[in-house]
Amino acid sequence: MDEATKEMVEVAYRDTAEESIARGIPLEKAHQEALVAAAMFLSAIKGVENEAARQEVAVLGFKI
C-alpha cells in the first residue's frame, strides 16, 4: 500500500475511533468499529473484497 493510501486509511480509522469514543463507546469496541470503517474505506477505493481489506488494515497495527 502506498503512503497516500495508508494515510487516508489511517484518517478513516482515527475519525471513526474519535466519533465512537465521543459517543461513549468503550475503547475496545471503538477500536473494532474504527478497523471496520478503515477496511470498508480501503475496500471502496481499491475495489477489493472486504476480508482482504480487513487483513491489510490489521497489518497496519492502528491503536487508539
DODRENDO-592797 format. One record per residue: residue number from 1; residue in one letter; x, y, z of N, C-alpha, C in turn. Coordinates in steps of 0.2 Angstrom, whole numbers, plus 5000, padded with zeros to 4 digits. Each point is the difference from the previous one (the first is absolute). Last residue first. Layout:
N
<NUM; A; <X; Y; Z>; <X; Y; Z>; <X; Y; Z>>
...
***
This chain:
64
<64; I; <4971; 5014; 5097>; <4997; 5006; 5002>; <5005; 5004; 5005>>
<63; K; <5008; 4985; 4979>; <4998; 4999; 5007>; <4997; 5007; 5002>>
<62; F; <5009; 4984; 4976>; <4997; 5006; 5004>; <4998; 4999; 5007>>
<61; G; <5012; 4985; 4982>; <5001; 5001; 5007>; <4997; 5006; 5003>>
<60; L; <5002; 4989; 4977>; <5003; 5007; 5001>; <5000; 5001; 5007>>
<59; V; <4991; 4980; 4991>; <5007; 5000; 5000>; <5003; 5007; 5002>>
<58; A; <4977; 4997; 4998>; <5002; 4997; 5006>; <5008; 5000; 5000>>
<57; V; <4989; 5007; 4980>; <4999; 5005; 5006>; <5003; 4997; 5006>>
<56; E; <4999; 4986; 4982>; <5005; 5005; 4998>; <5000; 5005; 5006>>
<55; Q; <4983; 4983; 5001>; <5007; 4997; 5001>; <5005; 5006; 4999>>
<54; R; <4978; 5005; 4994>; <5001; 5000; 5008>; <5007; 4997; 5001>>
<53; A; <4994; 5001; 4978>; <5001; 5007; 5002>; <5001; 4999; 5008>>
<52; A; <4994; 4981; 4989>; <5007; 5002; 4998>; <5002; 5006; 5003>>
<51; E; <4978; 4993; 5003>; <5004; 4996; 5004>; <5008; 5002; 4998>>
<50; N; <4982; 5010; 4988>; <5000; 5003; 5006>; <5006; 4996; 5005>>
<49; E; <5003; 5001; 4973>; <4995; 4997; 5005>; <5001; 5003; 5007>>
<48; V; <5008; 5016; 4980>; <5002; 4993; 5002>; <4994; 4998; 5005>>
<47; G; <5005; 5022; 4988>; <4996; 4995; 4997>; <5001; 4993; 5002>>
<46; K; <5009; 5022; 5007>; <5005; 4996; 4997>; <4995; 4995; 4996>>
<45; I; <4990; 5017; 5013>; <5005; 5003; 4996>; <5004; 4995; 4996>>
<44; A; <4984; 4992; 5016>; <4997; 5004; 4995>; <5005; 5003; 4995>>
<43; S; <5007; 4987; 5018>; <4997; 4996; 4995>; <4997; 5004; 4995>>
<42; L; <5009; 5011; 5018>; <5006; 4997; 4996>; <4996; 4996; 4994>>
<41; F; <4986; 5009; 5016>; <5003; 5005; 4996>; <5005; 4997; 4995>>
<40; M; <4991; 4986; 5016>; <4995; 5001; 4995>; <5003; 5006; 4996>>
<39; A; <5013; 4994; 5018>; <5000; 4995; 4995>; <4995; 5001; 4994>>
<38; A; <5001; 5015; 5019>; <5006; 5001; 4995>; <5000; 4995; 4995>>
<37; A; <4983; 4998; 5016>; <4999; 5006; 4995>; <5006; 5001; 4996>>
<36; V; <5001; 4983; 5016>; <4995; 4998; 4995>; <4999; 5006; 4995>>
<35; L; <5014; 5004; 5019>; <5003; 4995; 4995>; <4995; 4998; 4994>>
<34; A; <4992; 5013; 5018>; <5005; 5004; 4996>; <5003; 4996; 4995>>
<33; E; <4986; 4990; 5016>; <4996; 5004; 4995>; <5005; 5004; 4995>>
<32; Q; <5010; 4988; 5018>; <4997; 4995; 4995>; <4996; 5004; 4994>>
<31; H; <5009; 5013; 5018>; <5005; 4997; 4996>; <4997; 4996; 4995>>
<30; A; <4986; 5007; 5016>; <5001; 5005; 4996>; <5006; 4998; 4995>>
<29; K; <4994; 4985; 5017>; <4995; 5000; 4995>; <5001; 5006; 4995>>
<28; E; <5015; 4999; 5018>; <5001; 4994; 4996>; <4994; 5000; 4994>>
<27; L; <4999; 5017; 5016>; <5006; 5001; 4996>; <5001; 4994; 4995>>
<26; P; <4975; 5007; 5009>; <5007; 4998; 5003>; <5005; 4999; 4995>>
<25; I; <4980; 5018; 4997>; <5001; 4993; 4998>; <5007; 4998; 5004>>
<24; G; <4988; 5022; 4999>; <5001; 4996; 5006>; <5001; 4993; 4999>>
<23; R; <4999; 5019; 4984>; <4994; 4997; 5001>; <5000; 4996; 5007>>
<22; A; <5020; 5009; 4992>; <4996; 5006; 5001>; <4993; 4997; 5002>>
<21; I; <5015; 4984; 4992>; <5002; 5002; 5006>; <4995; 5006; 5003>>
<20; S; <4998; 4994; 4977>; <4997; 4995; 5005>; <5002; 5001; 5007>>
<19; E; <5009; 5014; 4984>; <4992; 5001; 5000>; <4997; 4995; 5005>>
<18; E; <5024; 4999; 4996>; <4998; 5006; 5003>; <4992; 5001; 5001>>
<17; A; <5008; 4982; 4986>; <5002; 4999; 5007>; <4998; 5006; 5005>>
<16; T; <4998; 5002; 4976>; <4995; 4996; 5003>; <5001; 4998; 5008>>
<15; D; <5016; 5013; 4988>; <4994; 5004; 5000>; <4994; 4995; 5004>>
<14; R; <5021; 4990; 4996>; <5001; 5005; 5005>; <4993; 5004; 5001>>
<13; Y; <5003; 4985; 4981>; <5000; 4996; 5007>; <4999; 5005; 5006>>
<12; A; <5002; 5009; 4978>; <4993; 4997; 5001>; <5000; 4996; 5007>>
<11; V; <5021; 5009; 4994>; <4995; 5006; 5001>; <4993; 4997; 5001>>
<10; E; <5017; 4985; 4993>; <5001; 5002; 5007>; <4995; 5006; 5002>>
<9; V; <5000; 4993; 4978>; <4997; 4995; 5004>; <5001; 5001; 5007>>
<8; M; <5010; 5015; 4985>; <4993; 5001; 4999>; <4996; 4994; 5005>>
<7; E; <5024; 4999; 4998>; <4998; 5006; 5004>; <4992; 5001; 5000>>
<6; K; <5010; 4983; 4986>; <5000; 4998; 5008>; <4998; 5006; 5004>>
<5; T; <5001; 5003; 4977>; <4995; 4996; 5002>; <5000; 4998; 5007>>
<4; A; <5018; 5012; 4992>; <4994; 5004; 4999>; <4994; 4996; 5002>>
<3; E; <5021; 4989; 4999>; <4999; 5005; 5005>; <4994; 5004; 5000>>
<2; D; <5000; 4976; 4988>; <5004; 5006; 4999>; <4999; 5005; 5006>>
<1; M; <4998; 4972; 4999>; <4996; 5006; 5000>; <5005; 5006; 5000>>
***
